[in-house]
Amino acid sequence: MKITHINTHILSSPLETPFAFSQGWVANRSATLIEICTDTGLIGWGEAFCQGLETPQIAAAAIEHCFAPMLVGANPLDTEKLWFEMYHRSRDFGRKGAVMAAISGIDIALWDIAGQAYGQPVWQLLGGAFRREIERYATGFYRIKGQGEAGRLADEAVMHYENGFRYMKVKLGFGVADDIEVMQAIMKKIDPSKTTLMVDSNHAYGRAEALYLGQAMGDMHLRWYEEPVAPEDYEGYCELRRRLPMAIAGGENEHSLYGFNALFDAGAVDIAQPDIGSCGGFTAARHITALAQAKGVEVNPHVWGSAVAQAASIQLIAALPTAHHSIFARQPILEYDQSSHPFRRELTTTPIEMKNSLIALSDAPGLGIEIRRDTLERYCVNQAALR
């Protein structure tokens, strides 16, 4: 089997109501989808994650001008070989960011093809499922005005609970005083015995502010405190791990086995959060998981992409071993973003369905999804890719 063509589909849709996380305002939802075609007729889909406020054209350019020419004619089942060829080719100008996201999207599509070729879901190719059902958690609590929204965000927590979520991640990073007001308002509205919270400041703070905020949340029984400081500040992560009671999480802005090896060697995180659309895809996720096991670090992937990234993340989460084995070991949970995103339920013929807040694992081969071409046509901004 050989790769005959690689298409990139750049999707974009303006939001009716822009929202903010700590690093800026989001006015559009975007996605960079990768379609790999083979001479057998099999087609694989992947996604290069548009990190933060990244425009989707950056990863698409890396694919079109660097990786696609070198992959046409290759065997798509050579996932490990092709990953390292792409990494080595781009080492001098890649290793992080959009170039790694491009590799990630291609790698996801290659594993999708492999699953279809072998008639097995990706989780089976990864070594088998540790769990057949996956708990989801609501990521939300974005700002519409910026500050002074504690009451509305507390009501949002109630809404998520009524919609079946028992885990929620609150977006912080809008000033320590405002963050504390938000968390206190939410804690008054929820039952801590029935709801578990996580927080994510998206590296809005330096060490002093991050520590002050963490201490103020010390009795809230948080599952984790995510990206409290800049991703480069390993020493800051370590200091917060030493001085705060909750687990410290990070890694959505880290990439490949090399980046995570440095993160783990520093002792920076309790919980690693690789995003399959930017860390290097399934191939890199396997490397990262092995490193994490050796260091006793829990892995709970970050997910903020389209239906393709969600489907890939479900395959990965199913195959993740627990970091600390016991008969009641804590299981990884799926991030389920609650902000407006038209490329989720509309993008595939079989959207993700939940029952009692759980997602049942599919036995369908590959990623187990079929892309709706009409959705691609509606949101695609590079129409030449559809021809």
N, C-alpha and C positions, 0 to 999 in steps of 0.2 A: 504494500500500500504506500502511496506517495501523496504528499501535499501538492495540490494543483494551484490553489489560490488562497489568499488571505484578505478578507474584507474587513474594514473598520467602519463601524456605524456610530456616528456622533449624534447623540440625542440631546435635545434641550427643550425645556418648556418653562416659560415665565410663571412665577408664582402669583396667584391672586393676592395673597397677603405675605409679603416678605417677612422673614423672621431672623433672629440673631442668635449666634452662639458667641462665645467670648472673643473670638478672633475677627468677627465682622458680620455683615448682613448678607443673608442669602436671598437673592432675588430670582434665581433660576435653579431648577433641578437639571442636572446634566449627567450623562453617562457615556462612556466609551466602550462599546461592545465589539467583540472580535468574533468573526465567523471564519472558520478554517474549513476549506473544502478539500476532498480527497478524490482520487481516481476511482474509488469504489462506490462513490455516491454518499459516503458517510460525511456528515457535517457536524463540527463541534463548535460550541459557543463558550465564550469567556468574557470577562469584564476586567478592564483596567480601572481601578478605583480612582475617582476624582477626589483627591484628598483635600480637605478643608475648602478653600476657595479656588482650587485649581480649575482651570478651563480644560475641557475634554480634548481639545485639539493637540495638547502637548504630547500626551501618550500616543495619540493616533499618529503623530508625525514620526515618533520613534519607531513605531511598528511599520509604517509605510516606507520609510526611507532607510531603515537599518535592518530590522529583523525579518520582514516579509521576504526581501530578496534572497536572504541566506537560507530560508527555510523551504522555499518552493523546491520540490523534488525530493525532500527528506521524508523519511519514514516517521509518521506521527506517533508511532508506538515507542519511539526512542526518547521517552520523556526526560530521563536523567541526562542522557547525552546532549540533547538539544538545550536543556536548561543551562548546562555549563558552557556550551558553545555560545549561547546568547550572553551569558554573564561575562565571559572572557572577552567577547567582541566589544562589549560596552563598558568594560571596567574603567577605562581612562576617562569616560565622560558620564558614567552611570553610577551604579552601586546604591543609589538612594533615589527617592522621589519618583518622578513620572517615568523615568526609564525603567525602574524596577516594576512600576505598575504595568508598563507595557509587557515586560516579560511575564508578569503574573497573569495577565489576561490571556496571553498566548498559551501559557502552561495549563490554565484551567480548560481551555478549549481542547488541548491535546488529550487531557485526561477524559474529557467528555467523549472524544472519539474512541479512546482506548476502551472505555466502558461499553460503548455500543459494539465495538469490534469483538469483544469477548462475551457480550451478552450479560454483563454484570454491572450493578451500580458502582459508582466510584468508591463508596465506603467499603465495598468488598475488595476492590483492588488495593485499597489502603491497608488491608489486613483484617477487616471484619468490624462489625458494629459492637461497641461496648454497651450501647443503649438503643432501644427501638423506638423510644419516645423522647422528645426533647422539650424541656420547659423553655418558654420564651420570656423575655423581659421587655418592658416598655421603655424606650428612650424617648424623652420628650422634654417638656418644661422649657421650651425655647422662648425667647422674649419677643414680644411684638412692639413694645415701647422702649425697652432697655432696662430700666430700673423701676422700682415701686410697683411690682406686679405680684407681690406675695399672695394676696387673696385669690387672684385668678389661678395661680400655679397650684395653690392648695386645692382648689376646686378641680383642677386637672387631675390631681392624684386620686381624688374620689372617683372621677370618671374612669380612669384606667382600672381601678379596682372593680368597679361595676362592670367593666368590659372583660373581666376575668384575669387581669394581670395581678400576680402576687409578688412580682419583682419589678422595680422601677428605678430608672437612672435619671437623676436630676442634673440638668445642665447649670453649672455655676460659672463664676468668673466675671461677675458684673460689679465688683467691689465687695470687699469682705463683709462690710456691714449689711449690704443688701442681700448677700448670699445667706448670712446668718438669719436674717429676717424671713427669707424664703423657707429655709429649712425648719425654722421654728413653726411657721404657719402650717407647713405640710404635716409636721409631727402632731399637731393638734387635731388634724382631720383624719388621720389614719390610725389603725390599730396595729401597733408594732408586733403583736403576736401573730398577725395574719399577713403582714406586708413587710418585705425587706427592701431597703433602699440602698442604692449606690449613688455616688456623685462623680461628676466629671467637670473639671474647670478648664479643660483644653489648654493647659499650660499658660494660664492667664497671669500667674503670680511668680514672684521670687520666693526664696526660701522662707523669709520672715513672715510674709503674708500667708503663704501656704500652710506654715506651721500654726499660725494663729487661728486660721479657719479650721484646720484639722482638730485642734484642741477644743474649739467651740462645738464640734460635732462628735466629740469623744464618747458621749453616752447615748448616741443614736443607733448604735449597733449596726453600722454600715457594713455591707458585704465588701465594698472596696471604695477607695478614694483614687480616682483615675486622673492621670496626667496632672499632678499637682504643680509641677514645675516644668521648665523647658525640657524637651526630650534629650538635649545634649548634656544636661546638668545631672550626670550620674551621682555626683557627690551629694547634691540636693535630695535626690531620691533616697539615697542611703541614710541621710540625716533624718528624713521624715520617717523612714522605716524604723529607725532606732527610737524615735521620740513620740510616735503616735500609736494608738491602740489598734486601729483598723488596718486591713491589708492595703498595701500600696500597689496600684496597677498602672501599666503603661505598655507601650509597644506598637500602637497603631501607626506611629511615625518612625518605626524602625523597620529594617529590611534585611532579608536573607539570613542564612546561618552565620555570616560574618558579623553583621550588626547585632544580632541577638546573642551571639557568643560573648561579645564585649559587654552587653547589657547584663548578662548573667554573671560573668566574671567579676563585675563591679559589685554584685549583690544588690542591684538597684530595685528589683521588684519582687513582690510576693506572687503577683499574677501577671503573666505575659499576655498581651492582646494583639497578636499578629492579625492583620486584615488580609484575607486570602487574595484580595484584588490588588494589593500593593507589596506584600511581604515577599512575593516570588511564586505565588500559586501553590498548588498541592505539593509540588516537588520540594519547594522551600519549607512549606509547613511541616512536612515529614522531618526535615533536618532540624527545624526549630523545636519540634516536639521531643525529639530524641535528646537534644541539648537540655531542654527544660526538665526532662525526667532525670537526667544525670545530676542536675542542680537542685532538685526538689522544688521546682517552680511550677505552679499551677498554670495551665493554658486555658484561656477563655477568649476566643476570637472576637475581634471587633468587626461589626457589619454595618455599613451605611449605604450600600449600593442598591442596584436594581434587583429585579427578580432573579437575574442570573447569579449575582453575588450571593443572594439569599440561598438559592439552591445549592451553590457550591459550599457555602458555609455549613449548611445542614449536613452535607456529606462528610465534611471534615469533623464537625462536632461529634457525629455518630461514632467516628473511629478514634477519638481521643481517649487515651488511657487517663485515669485519674492520677494526680501527682502523689497523693498520700492514700494508699490503699487501705480500705477497711470495709466491713460489710455495710456501713452507712456512709460511705465516702461521698463528699460533695461533688455534684455533677456539673459540667459546664452547661451554660444556658445560652440561648440564641438571642442576640440583640435584635429587637423588632422596632425600628424607628417609627414614630407616630406622626412625623411631620408630613406635609403634603408631598406625594411622590407618584407621578402618573406612570412610571415605568416599573411598577410592582405588579399589581393585580391585572393590569391591562396588557402586560408584555408577554405572558405565557398563556397557553390554552388551559392549563390546570394550575390556578393560583394556589398558594399555600393555604391550607385549611387547618384550623385549630379545633380541638375538642377538649374541653375542660382545661384550657390553657396549655395543652400539650400538642406537639406536632408529631404525627406518626411518620416513621421512616418508610420511604418508598423502596420497592424492589426493582423499579424500572431501571434499565441500563443507562450508563453514563450519568449525567446530571439529572436525568429523569424529567426533562422539560422539553416543550416544543414552543418555539418562538412564533408569535403572531406577526406576520409580515405587515398586516394593516397598521399595527401599532408602530412598527419601524417607519413606515411611510409617513405616518402622521407627525412623528416627532423628529425624524432624521433631518439634520441640517447639511449633510453631505450626500445629496441625492444620487450622485454618481455611484456610490457604493451599492445602491439598490439595483443597478442595471446589470 
